[in-house]
Amino acid sequence: MSRFYGHGDKVAYFFIAFGIYLLFRAISEARVTSLMGEALYISIAISLFASNVPRVMDIPLHLVQPIRKVEFFTFALALCCFAALCLRYLI
């Protein structure tokens, strides 16, 4: 574990870049894929932004709690969308 010490910023930047990719993918495939798939991609991207942007940027302390709530809400929304997509393919 000591060889990964100090690479937290790089991992956070990777997740931010992955969130940007998911957001662009959701926008570019807006007319092709289903609404639930779009909601899944967008909620995952927002959750990744909310969890990793505060790690690489200094934000005021009064904004930490609302960002945390946004992160949990979008993560729960992503889980619900994923479950709905799985149920749609099973039925």
C-alpha positions as CSV (number, residue, x, y, z in Angstrom):
1,M,0.0,0.0,0.0
2,S,2.9,2.4,0.5
3,R,3.7,2.5,-3.2
4,F,0.3,4.2,-3.9
5,Y,0.8,6.9,-1.2
6,G,0.5,10.3,-2.7
7,H,-1.4,9.2,-5.8
8,G,-4.9,10.2,-4.4
9,D,-5.0,13.3,-6.6
10,K,-4.3,11.3,-9.8
11,V,-7.0,8.8,-9.0
12,A,-9.5,11.7,-8.3
13,Y,-8.5,13.3,-11.7
14,F,-9.1,10.0,-13.4
15,F,-12.6,9.7,-11.9
16,I,-13.4,13.3,-12.9
17,A,-12.3,12.5,-16.5
18,F,-14.4,9.4,-16.5
19,G,-17.4,11.5,-15.3
20,I,-16.8,13.9,-18.1
21,Y,-16.7,11.0,-20.6
22,L,-20.0,9.6,-19.2
23,L,-21.6,13.0,-19.4
24,F,-20.5,13.5,-23.1
25,R,-21.6,10.0,-23.9
26,A,-25.1,10.6,-22.4
27,I,-25.4,13.9,-24.3
28,S,-24.2,12.4,-27.6
29,E,-26.5,9.3,-27.5
30,A,-29.5,11.2,-26.2
31,R,-31.8,10.3,-29.1
32,V,-30.6,6.7,-29.5
33,T,-30.7,5.2,-26.0
34,S,-33.5,5.0,-23.5
35,L,-34.3,7.6,-20.9
36,M,-33.3,5.3,-18.1
37,G,-29.9,4.7,-19.6
38,E,-29.4,8.5,-19.9
39,A,-30.5,9.0,-16.3
40,L,-28.0,6.3,-15.3
41,Y,-25.1,7.9,-17.1
42,I,-25.8,11.4,-15.9
43,S,-26.4,10.3,-12.3
44,I,-23.1,8.4,-12.2
45,A,-21.3,11.4,-13.7
46,I,-22.7,13.8,-11.1
47,S,-21.9,11.4,-8.3
48,L,-18.3,11.1,-9.5
49,F,-18.0,14.9,-9.7
50,A,-19.5,15.4,-6.3
51,S,-17.2,12.9,-4.7
52,N,-13.9,13.8,-6.4
53,V,-14.0,17.5,-7.1
54,P,-13.7,18.4,-3.4
55,R,-10.6,16.2,-3.2
56,V,-8.7,18.3,-5.7
57,M,-10.2,21.8,-5.1
58,D,-10.5,23.8,-1.9
59,I,-14.1,24.4,-1.2
60,P,-15.7,26.4,1.6
61,L,-16.7,24.4,4.6
62,H,-20.4,25.5,4.4
63,L,-20.6,23.7,1.0
64,V,-19.3,20.3,2.2
65,Q,-22.6,19.0,3.6
66,P,-24.8,20.0,0.5
67,I,-22.2,18.4,-1.9
68,R,-22.2,15.3,0.3
69,K,-26.0,15.1,0.0
70,V,-25.9,15.5,-3.7
71,E,-23.4,12.7,-3.9
72,F,-25.6,10.3,-1.9
73,F,-28.7,11.3,-3.8
74,T,-27.2,10.8,-7.2
75,F,-25.6,7.5,-6.1
76,A,-29.0,6.2,-4.9
77,L,-30.6,7.4,-8.2
78,A,-27.9,5.5,-10.2
79,L,-28.6,2.4,-8.2
80,C,-32.4,2.7,-8.8
81,C,-31.8,3.3,-12.5
82,F,-29.5,0.3,-12.7
83,A,-32.0,-1.9,-10.9
84,A,-34.8,-0.7,-13.3
85,L,-32.6,-1.4,-16.3
86,C,-31.8,-4.9,-15.0
87,L,-35.5,-5.6,-14.3
88,R,-36.4,-4.4,-17.8
89,Y,-34.0,-6.8,-19.4
90,L,-35.1,-9.7,-17.2
91,I,-38.8,-9.3,-17.8
